[in-house]
Amino acid sequence: MIKSELITKIAERTRLSKVDADRVVTTVFDEITRSLAAGNRVELRGFGVLSVRSRRARQGRNPKTGAAVNVAAKRVPFFKAGKSVNDALNHKG
């Protein structure tokens, strides 16, 4: 599913216009992004938890040439699915 499909589904299931549904989705995504950028964790009960993990600097390889490449340390998003999501994926509910 892409963002526009999510907006359409929200507009269909509520009495919101597509413009208002777009504002809602954009606001939610922006707030999640801001919270993660600040180093906070985002818990969506029944869905899962988004957090930030740090990866240390390492030496990688260019897959085309095989040359060594330094990969800088960075922070990456991490998602842990909630029980209901896991159950839905494994047909337990």
C-alpha positions as a printed NumPy array, in Angstrom:
array([[  0.   ,   0.   ,   0.   ],
       [  1.237,   3.462,  -0.83 ],
       [  0.406,   6.742,   0.899],
       [ -2.271,   7.761,  -1.633],
       [ -4.044,   4.407,  -1.191],
       [ -4.006,   4.892,   2.59 ],
       [ -5.489,   8.373,   2.19 ],
       [ -8.233,   7.004,  -0.067],
       [ -9.083,   4.228,   2.428],
       [ -9.278,   6.714,   5.312],
       [-11.505,   9.044,   3.275],
       [-13.793,   6.121,   2.359],
       [-14.126,   4.845,   5.939],
       [-14.687,   8.243,   7.531],
       [-16.594,  11.362,   6.613],
       [-13.379,  13.164,   5.765],
       [-12.597,  14.527,   2.336],
       [ -9.449,  13.295,   0.603],
       [ -7.819,  16.659,   1.348],
       [ -8.548,  16.312,   5.076],
       [ -7.479,  12.654,   5.096],
       [ -4.226,  13.7  ,   3.412],
       [ -3.646,  16.303,   6.161],
       [ -4.254,  13.67 ,   8.842],
       [ -1.879,  11.114,   7.295],
       [  0.795,  13.728,   6.607],
       [  0.543,  15.081,  10.155],
       [  0.835,  11.598,  11.683],
       [  3.874,  10.75 ,   9.547],
       [  5.513,  14.117,  10.295],
       [  5.029,  13.708,  14.046],
       [  6.402,  10.153,  14.   ],
       [  9.424,  11.38 ,  12.032],
       [ 10.019,  14.304,  14.417],
       [  9.771,  12.058,  17.447],
       [ 12.236,   9.533,  16.009],
       [ 14.635,  12.31 ,  14.97 ],
       [ 14.583,  13.541,  18.58 ],
       [ 15.607,  10.05 ,  19.7  ],
       [ 12.215,   9.092,  21.134],
       [ 10.389,   5.844,  20.617],
       [  6.877,   5.757,  19.126],
       [  4.492,   3.119,  20.45 ],
       [  1.278,   2.483,  18.54 ],
       [ -0.685,   0.093,  20.746],
       [ -1.909,  -2.934,  18.855],
       [  0.363,  -2.156,  15.908],
       [  3.973,  -1.934,  17.03 ],
       [  6.878,   0.175,  18.196],
       [  9.152,   2.398,  16.118],
       [ 12.53 ,   3.289,  17.571],
       [ 15.983,   4.42 ,  16.504],
       [ 19.037,   2.205,  16.62 ],
       [ 22.637,   3.255,  16.167],
       [ 24.953,   1.496,  13.779],
       [ 28.66 ,   1.906,  14.31 ],
       [ 31.103,   2.814,  11.556],
       [ 32.413,  -0.124,   9.581],
       [ 34.305,  -1.045,   6.478],
       [ 32.189,  -2.351,   3.616],
       [ 32.799,  -3.4  ,   0.054],
       [ 31.698,  -1.916,  -3.238],
       [ 29.731,  -4.836,  -4.76 ],
       [ 30.72 ,  -3.9  ,  -8.309],
       [ 34.472,  -3.422,  -7.849],
       [ 35.155,  -5.173,  -4.564],
       [ 37.015,  -2.09 ,  -3.316],
       [ 36.945,  -1.334,   0.417],
       [ 34.619,   1.507,   1.388],
       [ 34.321,   3.238,   4.761],
       [ 30.698,   3.32 ,   5.931],
       [ 30.035,   6.061,   8.49 ],
       [ 28.171,   5.508,  11.751],
       [ 24.476,   6.263,  11.447],
       [ 21.106,   6.042,  13.128],
       [ 18.461,   3.851,  11.498],
       [ 14.749,   3.341,  12.15 ],
       [ 13.683,   0.021,  13.674],
       [ 10.163,  -1.427,  13.785],
       [  8.981,  -4.166,  16.11 ],
       [  5.521,  -5.442,  15.22 ],
       [  2.913,  -5.807,  17.929],
       [  1.212,  -9.075,  18.847],
       [ -1.921,  -8.407,  16.785],
       [  0.161,  -7.669,  13.667],
       [  2.223, -10.817,  14.168],
       [ -0.935, -12.855,  14.712],
       [ -2.528, -11.428,  11.547],
       [  0.576, -12.256,   9.531],
       [  0.581, -15.8  ,  10.866],
       [ -3.208, -16.319,  10.488],
       [ -3.929, -16.583,  14.204],
       [ -6.718, -14.104,  14.348]])
